[in-house]
Amino acid sequence: MNDSSPALPRLGRRQVLGSMIAATTAGLARPARPALARSRRFFGPDGEAIGLQIYTLGSDALKDLDAALGAIAAIGYRTVELMPMADHAPAEIRDALRRAGLVAHGTQTSFVTPSGPNLTTGLAEQIEAARTIGIEWLVPSLFDLPGRLGPPREGEDLGAWYVRLAGEMTADDWKRYADRLNKTAAALKPHGLRIAHHNHNLEFNPVGDTTGFDLIVRHTDPALVAFEIDTGWVAAAGHDPIAILKRYPGRFRLIHMKDIAPETAPNYAFKQVPAIPGQGVLDWAALLPAAKAAGVTGWYVEQEGPFAGSRLDAVRANYAYLATLDA
């Protein structure tokens, strides 16, 4: 320091305190900078619980239930939707879910299955199993076929039989199925169980100026029957899932989040080219809010084959994309 520099004035105690107070109050007077808004994810701790329809893993993987459910939970899934699993007793399924830290709110079922209990031949058994596991929803994934159209032809498998008969069903046939849903839902209600019809693309067969799906929705009791929209099968039929959700607000409680590739030609025959969400044709940033506005509370990933890699890789990829979407 240069000794010839003028001496700095010495501040008294009162002056120091006054300067400190002035500086502090000046800082308080300045408007605070707005905090950066943090986007909230649609799925996650502050959002919806993302689940998996375990059909995606395949029946072979589900033979070791603890390993399969543990792998699902490790990815980040919080809920699952079950499927018929004749190799596992309901109590075994319940205990495996608890060990994995997963919750199941529903299971797929059917009015017609080649083997095992269904809603036609084993309703009491299905009610008992649902109550043991602790699920709320029974989700028929195949509609009831009219007996007048006859059994499968020789060499005709279940899928081909359904495709053929769905194209022959009349408006009265679809209304009869709607009545079947109403009656089954009424039988389930005293047991604390609910029913939600799951669509494929077969229900979108034209029936005059409407479709089989529209007839089912319009002729079921909203107080009893809900729906699980499968977005991939809606798109495979050439329809817009968002338009369907907006057409029937309050009727959809569950969703299968499924995408399809652009090369999928519209059809009513169980045909689609699968795609990971974000790599297909659907706008998920718009679709998810539309589903929530329509009343959806149960969110499940499901992917059809064929798979580019392993089924578990597809389960991971679905989760990885959906978990990035903002609310």
SULLINSUL-V658252 format. One record per pair of residues at least 6 apart in sequence whose C-alpha atoms are under 8 Angstrom apart, sorted by the first residue. I is the first residue (numbers start at 0). J is the second residue. Records with the same first field share a line. If there is no record, write none. Layout:
I: J, J
This chain:
38: 325, 326
39: 45, 46, 325, 326
40: 46, 322, 323, 324, 325, 326
41: 47, 322, 324, 325, 326
42: 48, 49, 321, 322, 324, 325, 326
43: 49, 322
46: 326
47: 296, 298
48: 76, 77, 78, 297, 298
49: 76, 77, 78, 298, 299, 300, 318
50: 76, 77, 78, 79, 80, 297, 298, 299, 300
51: 71, 76, 78, 79, 80, 298, 299, 300, 301
52: 79, 80, 81, 82, 255, 299, 300, 301
53: 79, 80, 81, 82, 301
54: 81, 82, 301
55: 301, 302, 303, 310, 314
56: 67, 310, 311, 314
57: 310
60: 67
61: 67
62: 86
64: 92, 95
65: 95, 98, 99
68: 95, 96, 99, 101
69: 99
72: 99, 100, 101
74: 315, 318
75: 318
76: 101, 318
77: 100, 101, 102
78: 101, 102, 103, 104
79: 101, 102, 103, 104, 105, 299
80: 103, 104, 105, 106, 107, 299
81: 103, 105, 106, 107
82: 106, 107, 108
83: 106, 107, 108
85: 115
89: 128, 129, 131, 132
90: 131, 132
92: 132
93: 131, 132, 133
96: 102, 103
103: 132, 133, 134
104: 133, 134, 135, 136
105: 134, 135, 136, 137, 138
106: 134, 136, 137, 138
107: 137, 138, 139, 140
108: 117, 118, 137, 138, 139, 140, 141
109: 117, 118, 138, 139, 140, 141, 142
110: 117, 118, 119, 139, 141, 142, 143
111: 117, 118, 119, 141, 142, 143
116: 122, 124, 125
117: 125
118: 125, 183
126: 187, 190, 192
129: 135
134: 192
135: 191, 192, 193
136: 192, 193, 194, 195
137: 192, 193, 194, 195
138: 194, 195, 196, 197, 227
139: 194, 195, 196, 197
140: 196, 197, 198, 199
141: 197, 198
142: 176
143: 176
144: 161, 164, 176
145: 168, 172
148: 164
151: 157, 160
152: 160
158: 269
162: 201, 267, 268, 269
165: 201, 202, 204
166: 201, 204
169: 206
170: 206, 211, 214
173: 211, 214, 215
174: 214, 215, 218
176: 215
177: 214, 215, 216, 218, 219
178: 218, 219
180: 194, 219, 224
181: 219, 220, 223, 224
183: 194
184: 192, 193, 194, 223, 224
185: 223
187: 193, 194
188: 223
193: 223, 224, 225
194: 223, 224, 225, 226
195: 224, 225, 226, 227, 252, 253
196: 224, 225, 226, 227
197: 226, 227, 228, 229
198: 212, 227, 228, 229, 232, 233
199: 229, 232, 233, 269
200: 232, 233, 235, 236, 266, 267, 268, 269
201: 236, 267, 268, 269
202: 210, 211, 212, 267
203: 210, 211, 212, 233, 236, 267
204: 210, 211, 267
205: 211
216: 250
221: 250
224: 250
225: 250, 251, 252
226: 250, 251, 252, 253
227: 251, 252, 253, 254, 255
228: 251, 253, 254, 255
229: 254, 255, 256, 257
230: 240, 254, 255, 256, 257, 258
231: 255, 256, 257, 258, 259
232: 257, 269, 271
233: 239, 240
234: 240, 259, 265
235: 259, 263, 264, 265, 266, 267, 270, 271
236: 265, 266, 267
237: 264, 265, 266
240: 286
241: 286, 289, 290
244: 251, 289, 290, 293
245: 289, 293
247: 293
248: 292, 293, 294
249: 293, 294
250: 293, 294
251: 290, 293, 294, 295
252: 293, 294, 295, 296, 297
253: 295, 296, 297, 298, 299
254: 290, 295, 297, 298, 299
255: 298, 299, 300, 301
256: 276, 298, 299, 300, 301
257: 273, 274, 275, 276, 300, 301, 302
258: 273, 274, 275, 276, 277, 278, 279, 280, 281, 302
259: 271, 272, 273, 274, 275, 276, 279, 280, 281
260: 271, 272, 273, 274, 278, 279, 280
261: 279, 280
262: 272
263: 270, 271, 272
264: 271
273: 279, 302, 303, 304, 305
274: 302
275: 302, 313, 316, 317
276: 283, 317, 320, 321
277: 283, 320
284: 324, 325
288: 326
300: 314, 317, 318
302: 313, 314
306: 313
